[in-house]
Amino acid sequence: MVYCLGVIGIPKASLLLIPLLVLGLLVLPIVPETEIASVEPRTAEVENTGTLLGKNSPELEAPPETPVPPAGTNAAGAMTLTVPKLGLKGVAVPTGSGQAKLDREGILRLRGSGLPWREGSNTFIVGHALGFPQTKVPYAFYQLRELVPGDKIFFEVADGRRYTFRMYDRLTVKPDDFWVTYPVEGKTTVSLQTCTPIPTFENRLIVRGELVS
């Protein structure tokens, strides 16, 4: 075969290059995959830092009446939230910091924010106004704007302790106004946050309550 290739004008040295080229093609895809895998997690962490969660899409229609959380949302051992004005009663509030978890649960406590029993803290709760078809509590904060000063917000923990907050403030901020997650000087607070206005969801509505008992 080598003799035949030599006769038709292909030098023997070229035969040595063929296996090298094949090996090169096999090795090339491995390098960029390794580099991408090491870069993507760091990029995601940077993008999530200092930006409020809650970007939403109007995939669900507005509820015809006051939304009622589905049965079974009160998970044993979880911190639960009750807001009579919103039709929320004993809704389990998981903890998280990612958009995917918020889209799945519909409501969560921002990881790293306060807890109701910690003096001087700001318990920061994010909830969807509309959510998605697969969201467990899709309309959690659909009526958040309806809260007025004096309305009650309750938390209950596994050991039966109950914490009562009274709504005292409402503000609208941009998604990068992460300062609203910080503690409020001289107060123990809860902040309820959702996207506004429907359907653009370009801003964040924050309702604050102060611990009273």
C-alpha positions in Angstrom: 0.0 0.0 0.0 2.9 2.3 0.8 4.4 1.5 -2.5 1.1 2.4 -4.3 0.8 5.7 -2.5 4.4 6.5 -3.4 3.7 5.8 -7.0 0.7 8.2 -7.2 2.7 11.0 -5.6 1.8 10.9 -1.9 5.1 11.0 0.1 5.6 8.5 2.9 6.0 11.3 5.5 2.3 12.2 5.0 1.2 8.9 6.3 2.7 9.8 9.7 0.5 12.9 9.9 -2.7 11.1 9.5 -2.8 9.4 12.9 -1.6 12.7 14.5 -4.5 14.6 12.9 -7.0 12.0 14.2 -5.7 12.2 17.7 -5.8 16.0 17.5 -9.5 15.9 16.6 -10.3 13.6 19.5 -8.5 15.8 22.0 -9.7 19.3 20.8 -13.3 19.1 22.2 -12.1 18.2 25.7 -10.3 21.4 26.4 -13.1 24.0 26.0 -15.6 21.8 27.9 -13.3 21.8 30.9 -12.8 25.6 30.7 -16.6 26.3 30.4 -17.4 24.1 33.3 -15.1 26.0 35.6 -16.3 29.5 34.5 -20.1 29.2 34.4 -20.8 28.7 38.1 -18.7 31.8 39.0 -20.6 33.9 36.4 -24.0 32.8 37.8 -22.9 33.7 41.4 -21.9 37.2 40.2 -25.1 37.8 38.4 -27.2 36.8 41.4 -25.4 39.1 43.8 -27.0 42.4 44.5 -30.1 41.9 42.3 -33.6 41.3 43.7 -35.3 38.1 42.6 -38.7 37.9 41.1 -38.4 38.5 37.4 -41.6 37.0 36.1 -43.6 36.3 33.0 -47.4 36.6 32.7 -48.0 32.9 31.9 -51.0 32.7 34.2 -54.2 34.7 34.0 -55.1 36.9 36.9 -57.0 34.8 39.5 -60.8 35.4 39.4 -60.9 35.8 43.2 -58.7 35.9 46.2 -56.0 33.2 45.6 -56.0 30.3 48.1 -52.8 28.3 48.5 -53.1 24.6 47.5 -53.6 22.0 50.2 -50.4 20.7 51.7 -48.4 23.9 51.6 -47.9 23.8 55.4 -44.9 21.5 55.6 -44.1 20.1 59.0 -41.2 21.8 60.7 -41.2 24.8 58.3 -41.6 28.4 59.1 -45.1 29.4 57.9 -46.6 32.7 56.8 -50.1 33.9 57.4 -51.4 37.2 55.8 -55.2 37.4 56.2 -55.5 40.3 53.7 -53.8 38.1 51.0 -55.7 34.9 51.7 -52.5 33.2 52.9 -52.8 30.9 55.9 -50.0 28.7 57.2 -48.0 28.7 54.0 -44.6 27.1 54.3 -41.8 29.5 53.5 -38.6 27.7 52.3 -35.3 29.4 52.2 -33.3 30.1 49.0 -31.5 32.6 46.8 -32.1 31.4 43.2 -34.7 32.3 40.6 -35.3 28.6 39.8 -36.4 27.8 43.3 -38.6 30.9 43.5 -40.3 29.9 40.2 -40.9 26.4 41.6 -42.1 27.3 45.1 -43.7 30.7 44.4 -42.5 32.1 47.8 -39.3 31.9 49.7 -37.2 33.6 52.4 -34.1 35.2 50.9 -31.1 33.2 52.2 -28.9 35.4 54.5 -31.8 37.7 55.4 -33.2 37.9 58.9 -35.5 35.7 60.9 -38.6 36.9 62.9 -37.1 36.1 66.3 -33.8 37.9 65.8 -34.0 41.4 67.1 -33.0 44.1 64.7 -33.3 41.8 61.6 -35.2 42.1 58.3 -36.9 38.9 57.3 -37.0 39.2 53.5 -39.8 37.2 51.8 -40.0 37.1 48.0 -43.3 36.0 46.3 -44.6 35.8 42.8 -47.5 37.9 41.8 -48.5 35.5 39.0 -45.9 32.7 38.7 -46.0 29.8 36.3 -48.1 26.7 35.7 -45.7 24.6 37.8 -45.4 27.1 40.7 -46.7 25.6 44.0 -48.1 28.9 45.2 -48.5 30.9 42.0 -50.4 34.0 43.3 -48.7 34.3 46.6 -48.3 38.1 46.5 -50.8 39.0 43.7 -52.7 41.4 46.0 -49.7 42.7 47.9 -50.5 46.2 46.9 -53.8 45.9 48.8 -52.0 45.9 52.2 -52.4 49.1 54.2 -50.8 50.3 57.4 -52.1 48.3 60.3 -52.6 45.0 58.4 -51.2 42.0 60.2 -48.5 39.6 59.0 -47.9 36.4 61.1 -45.0 33.9 61.2 -45.2 30.6 63.1 -42.2 28.3 63.7 -42.0 24.5 64.4 -42.0 24.9 68.2 -45.3 26.8 68.1 -44.0 30.3 68.6 -45.9 33.0 66.7 -44.6 36.4 65.7 -46.9 39.3 64.7 -45.9 42.1 62.5 -47.9 45.2 61.6 -47.6 46.7 58.1 -46.2 50.3 58.2 -44.6 51.1 54.9 -44.7 50.5 51.1 -42.2 51.4 48.4 -41.4 50.6 44.8 -37.7 50.0 43.8 -35.6 48.8 40.9 -34.4 45.2 40.7 -30.8 46.3 41.6 -31.9 48.2 44.8 -30.6 45.4 46.9 -30.4 47.7 50.0 -34.0 46.9 50.8 -32.9 43.5 52.1 -30.8 45.1 54.8 -32.0 45.6 58.4 -33.9 48.8 59.2 -32.3 50.7 62.0 -34.1 50.5 65.3 -36.7 48.0 64.1 -37.3 44.3 63.7 -39.0 44.0 60.4 -40.4 41.8 57.7 -40.2 42.8 54.0 -42.6 41.2 51.5 -41.5 41.7 47.9 -43.1 41.0 44.5 -42.8 42.2 40.9 -44.7 45.2 39.7 -46.5 46.4 37.6 -48.4 43.6 36.0 -47.6 42.5 33.2 -44.2 44.2 32.7 -42.7 43.3 36.1 -40.0 45.8 35.7 -39.9 47.0 39.3 -40.2 45.5 42.8 -42.9 46.3 45.3 -41.8 46.1 48.9 -44.3 46.1 51.8 -42.8 46.3 55.3 -44.1 45.3 58.7 -42.7 45.9 62.2 -42.6 43.3 64.9 -45.3 44.1 67.6 -45.5 40.8 69.5 
